[in-house]
Every structure is written in structure tokens, then in C-alpha cells.
Amino acid sequence: MTRGIRTASVFGVAGLLMASAGVIGAQMMRADAQHASSDRHLTQGQYDAAVRIARHQVDLLHPRLSSASAIVQRGTVTKANLSGSCTSGSVIKIRLIGHGFRTVTGGLAGAKPQSVRSVEITADATSGRACLISAFTGRPSSPYHDGDDLLATLAT
């Protein structure tokens, strides 16, 4: 395979992956909006679990946080990337926003590493075990304004 064809193939596959991620993200946002609960606040046990999980990530990644928030919502995670499982039907979504996370993304082959600006963790609301973590570069999402603020508790 010539270098030009190989480069075109890599860019073609990368474009398809990015388009797929955009479609899936839009579907997830629409599903979240359709299933949004009027009360997305955590119980004390869920709040304690969210703080424990967030504190663990802060200890690992050492970010300078500007926001830490969490909500609870209906849902499950079918493709976990952590050891826990989120199958009870209710999940805690934790969003950490800041800079200086001790991790970078490599992106596609040949792309420059980028600094992480936010991390989102999903945990099972019943067991309190984290099952999914995602890191994001670029402009971070907004904190969960209708959720619970974890930042003050994490600072202590």
C-alpha cells in the first residue's frame, strides 16, 4: 500500500469514528433529556459514594478543580471500562472540571497529545461502585447545575 493511500485510509477511518461518536453523543443527550428526572439530587449515601469516587480520581490525577458536581438519573452502563458494574437501573454521574490533570490523550496516530480539561465518572447508584470513566479535552462541559456540588467537600 502506498503512503498516500495509507494516509487517506487513516483519515477516512478517523472521520468515520468521529462522525459515529457525534451521532452516539447526540442520541445519548436526547435520551438524557427525555428521561430527565425533576429530582436529580443524591441521597446522603449516594453523595458519600460520589465524594469517595471523586476523591479517588483527584488523588490519582491531581487536577486543580474549578468544579465538581454529581447527579443521579435512571440508566445503566453496558460497556464499563472500570471494574464495577452499573446495572441497578440508576446511576450517579460525576463531572470534574479543571486543569492540570496528570493524564493526556494521544488521540489518533500522529496527533499531538492534548491536556485533559474534564473527567466524567459513572457509578451505580445502588452499589456506589464506579463503572465508567471518560476524559475530555477542549472546552469542558458545564457542571451539573441541577445536581449536587462536591467541590467544597473535596476541598476538606
N, C-alpha and C positions, 0 to 999 in steps of 0.2 A: 504494500500500500504506500503510495507516495505521501510525502509530508503534507502537501496541500489537502489531499483527500482526508487524511487522518485529522488534520486541524478542523476541517469543515465538519467531520463526523463528531468530534468532541463538542464543538459549538452547537451543532444540531441537537445532540443528546442533552446538553446543558439547557438549551432553550426549552425543550420538551419538559424537562424536570422542573424548571422554574414555572412554566405555564401550569403544570399539574399542581404544584404547590399553591399557586394562586387560586386555582379553582377549588381545591380542597379547603383552603383557608376561608374563602368566601362562603362555602357551604357550611363550614363549622360556625362562622359568625352568624349566619342566618339561623342555624339550628339553635345557637345560644339565645338569640333574640326571641325565637318562637317559644323556647322553654324557660324563659327568664322568670324567676320567682319574684314576687313582690318583697319577700323577706329573704335576703341573701346573707344575712348576718349569721355568724358562727355561734354555736353553743359554747359554753366555757370549755368543755372537753375538746371541741374542735379547734377553738382558739389556742389552747395549750399545745395541741398537736402541731398547728401551723407555726407557732413560735419555735417549737423544738426543731421542726424541719428547716425553717428559715435560718435559725441559729447555726445548725449543722452546715448549711451551704455557705453562710458567712464565714464560718471557721475554716472551710476548705478554700474558698475563693478570695477572701479578704477584700471585698469591694468597699468603696466609700458610697454608702447608700444615700439616696435622696428620697426614696420612697420604698415602703414595704407594706403591702396590703393583701387581704385574702377575702374570698367569698366562698360560699357553699352553693352548689347547684346540683340538679339531677344530672346523671350521666355515668358512664363507665369508660374505662380505657381498655381497648382491645390489644394494643401493641405497646406494652410497657417497655421502658428502657432502664428501669431500676428493678430491684429485687421484689418490691411489693406488688400487690395486685389491687386494682380498683374496680371491683365487681359488685359492690353492695348496692349500686344504683344512685349513689350520692357521692360527689367529690368535693374536695377543698382545692381551690385554685389559689396559688400563692404567686404574687408578682413582686420581684425585687428589681428596683431600678437604681442605677448609679453608674459609677465608672471605676476603673482600676480593678476590675475582676481579673483574677490571676488565671485567666484562660483566654485563648484566642481561637478564632475559627480559621481553618485553612481554605475553606471554600473549594472551588473547582481546581483542577490541576493547573498549576501555573499562576493562580490568583494570589494576590498579596494577603497575608493574614490580617484580620480585622479585629479590633477591640470589641469585646462584648459590652453592651450597654444595658441589657436587662436579662433576667433569668426568670422563667416561669416553671413552677413545680406543681404537679397534680398529685394529690394524695387521696386515699379512700377516706371518706368522712366517718365511716364506722370503725375501721381498724386504726386510723391515724398513720398508716404507712404510705410513704411516698412511692409512686409507681412510674412517674414520667417527669423528665426534666428537659427543658429546651433553653437554648441560649440564643440571644438575638443581637445583631449588630445594627448600626444605623440609629435613626431616631427611635427612642424607646416608646412603647405604648404608654398610655395614661395609666395611673394607678386605678385600682378598683374603687372609684369614688363612692359606690353604694355598698361597699364591703367594710371590713374591719381594718383599722390601721394597726400594723405590727411594729412600726418603726420605733416608737417610744419604748416598747417592751424590749426590743432587741438592743437598744442602747444601754440598758441597765445590766 
